[in-house]
Amino acid sequence: NIEGIERLSKHSNLTNIPNWETSTIAQLQAHDATMSTHLEWQRNWTFISCWHVNPHESAAMWKLYGMHQEAVAVVSTFKRLKDALTPHIVPPSGEPKLGLVHYADYEYEPIEQMVHLSEYFFKRKSFEHESELRAVIQDLPLKPIPNYHGFHYDISAIPFAGKSLTISLTTLIQEVRVAPAAPDWFYCLVEN
């Protein structure tokens, strides 16, 4: 009935839902805790490369990320980034996921995990000035299953602090821009 649906939508905790058996609630809470632990473990094996998308240079981005006068910005394209990353990713990781970040007001726009890795393409609305594109690689540690042609997650593996990839800079880089306030000697250094 409509009253029941309305009442259900107002509850933020499963234990408040009337007429649910305690064992069902406990099972759901245990499942949520297991999923939360698994997602936290997956985050340790997820690597993100962040890029600013803008047809023009941004003084705000230079100020935020090029804090010194001796800074450069690498200019690339979506295709160049994808082409540079893709040949170096092997199964089971698969191709990197590339996409624009969606800036959300979490009070009104909850994140729902609809597609694999989609949760890594959301940020708070207050970061909207970053106009970010992300390349996400999830490299979960696997180990072979004895006497079987498959793998399972190696939950005992220690996460990396980062992931190094050897890529073709000529594929990736379209242009290198020197910070607007850079001294002449730095400009010459970059040019050479």
C-alpha positions in Angstrom: 0.0 0.0 0.0 1.1 3.6 -0.5 1.2 4.4 3.2 3.6 1.4 3.7 5.9 2.6 0.8 5.9 6.1 2.2 6.7 4.9 5.7 9.5 2.6 4.3 11.1 5.4 2.3 11.5 7.5 5.5 13.5 4.9 7.3 17.3 5.2 7.1 18.0 2.0 9.1 16.8 -1.4 8.4 16.2 -2.2 12.1 13.4 0.4 12.1 11.4 -1.3 9.4 8.3 -2.8 11.0 7.4 -6.5 10.6 10.9 -7.6 9.5 12.2 -10.6 11.3 15.3 -10.0 13.4 17.3 -12.8 11.6 16.5 -11.2 8.2 17.7 -7.8 9.4 20.9 -9.4 10.8 21.6 -11.2 7.5 21.2 -7.9 5.6 23.4 -6.1 8.0 26.1 -8.8 7.8 25.9 -8.7 4.0 26.3 -4.9 4.0 29.3 -5.2 6.3 30.9 -7.9 4.0 30.3 -5.8 0.9 31.7 -2.7 2.6 34.9 -4.6 3.6 35.2 -6.0 0.1 34.8 -2.6 -1.5 37.4 -1.1 0.9 39.7 -3.9 -0.1 39.1 -3.2 -3.8 39.9 0.5 -3.3 43.4 -0.5 -2.3 43.9 -2.0 -5.8 42.3 0.8 -7.8 44.6 3.3 -9.5 43.4 6.7 -10.9 45.1 9.1 -13.2 43.4 12.5 -13.1 43.3 15.1 -15.9 41.8 18.6 -16.2 39.5 19.0 -19.3 39.4 22.6 -20.7 39.9 24.1 -24.1 41.9 26.9 -22.5 44.6 27.2 -19.8 43.2 27.8 -16.3 44.9 30.2 -13.9 43.1 28.5 -11.1 44.6 25.1 -12.0 48.1 26.6 -12.4 47.7 28.0 -8.9 46.4 24.8 -7.4 48.6 22.2 -9.1 51.6 24.2 -10.4 52.4 25.8 -7.0 55.9 26.9 -8.1 56.8 28.9 -11.1 58.8 26.0 -12.4 55.8 23.9 -13.5 54.6 22.2 -16.7 51.2 20.9 -18.0 51.0 18.0 -20.3 48.3 18.5 -23.0 46.8 15.3 -24.4 43.5 14.1 -25.8 41.0 11.4 -24.7 42.1 9.2 -27.6 45.9 9.7 -26.9 45.4 8.9 -23.2 43.4 5.7 -24.0 45.9 4.6 -26.7 48.8 5.2 -24.3 47.3 3.2 -21.4 45.5 0.3 -23.2 48.4 -1.7 -24.6 49.9 -2.0 -21.1 46.9 -3.4 -19.3 46.6 -7.1 -19.3 43.8 -9.3 -18.1 42.3 -9.6 -15.6 42.5 -5.8 -15.2 41.2 -5.3 -18.7 41.1 -1.9 -20.3 41.3 1.2 -18.2 37.9 3.0 -17.7 38.1 6.6 -18.9 35.4 9.1 -18.2 34.4 12.5 -17.0 33.8 13.1 -13.3 30.3 13.8 -12.2 30.1 16.5 -9.5 27.2 15.7 -7.2 25.5 17.2 -4.2 25.4 14.0 -2.2 22.6 15.3 0.0 20.3 15.2 -3.1 22.2 12.8 -5.5 23.3 9.6 -3.8 25.9 7.5 -5.6 24.5 4.2 -6.8 27.0 1.7 -8.1 25.4 1.0 -11.4 28.4 -0.1 -13.4 31.8 -1.5 -12.5 34.1 1.3 -11.2 31.4 4.0 -11.6 31.9 5.1 -8.0 35.3 6.5 -8.9 33.8 9.0 -11.3 32.0 11.0 -8.6 33.2 14.0 -6.5 31.6 16.6 -4.4 30.0 19.6 -6.2 32.6 21.9 -4.6 35.3 20.4 -6.9 33.4 21.2 -10.1 36.0 23.8 -11.1 38.5 20.9 -11.7 36.5 19.7 -14.7 38.2 16.3 -14.3 38.6 13.3 -16.6 39.8 10.1 -14.9 41.5 7.0 -16.1 40.8 4.2 -13.6 42.6 0.9 -13.5 41.6 -1.8 -11.0 44.4 -4.4 -10.7 43.0 -6.9 -8.2 45.6 -9.4 -7.0 44.8 -12.9 -8.2 46.4 -16.3 -7.5 45.8 -19.6 -9.3 43.4 -22.1 -7.9 45.3 -25.4 -7.6 44.2 -28.1 -10.1 42.0 -25.7 -11.9 42.4 -23.2 -14.8 41.1 -20.3 -12.8 42.0 -17.7 -10.3 40.7 -16.2 -7.1 41.4 -13.0 -5.2 44.5 -13.1 -3.1 43.2 -11.2 -0.1 46.5 -11.6 1.7 48.4 -9.5 -0.9 49.8 -6.2 0.3 48.6 -3.2 -1.8 51.0 -1.0 -3.8 51.5 2.6 -3.0 50.9 3.3 -6.7 51.2 1.7 -10.1 53.9 2.4 -12.6 53.3 1.9 -16.3 55.8 2.3 -19.1 54.0 4.2 -21.8 54.9 5.9 -25.0 55.2 9.6 -24.3 54.9 10.4 -28.0 51.5 8.6 -28.0 50.3 10.4 -24.9 51.7 13.9 -25.2 50.3 16.4 -27.7 52.0 19.4 -26.2 53.9 20.5 -23.1 53.0 23.9 -21.7 55.2 25.9 -19.3 53.7 27.8 -16.4 52.9 31.4 -17.5 55.2 32.9 -14.8 58.1 30.5 -15.3 61.6 32.0 -15.5 63.3 32.0 -18.9 65.9 29.4 -17.7 63.1 27.0 -16.9 61.4 27.5 -20.3 64.8 26.8 -22.0 65.3 23.7 -19.9 61.9 22.3 -20.8 62.4 23.2 -24.5 65.7 21.3 -24.6 
